[in-house]
Amino acid sequence: MRRDEDAHKRERSDMRMRGGNTKAWRKRRYPAAFVSKLNDLENEASETQTWIEIALRCGYLTEETALELDSRCEEVLSQLVIMASHPEKWAINSPHHRVSSSRISPND
């Protein structure tokens, strides 16, 4: 039963991280809110890393799998830090924000 509970906690942490990413992306019009949500996501990613460590210590994950998952979390964390450090590059209505050239203009 304990294994199922730990797996469920890892999945919930992962889902909160993914859902939070969507919320953060929607807040790009408001740089302070965007950065705040990115900070929340950093916490979720760190929590996910904690659950990975617990699962490894309890024998639910192999060391190889734990290292791979932890590496993915580190990639996400580094991207979040970059985005939070330069929110103007991601903000809507910012001169740094690039609109995809594949978008159809309202005049088309």
Beta strands, then each sheet from edge to edge (+ up, - down):
end
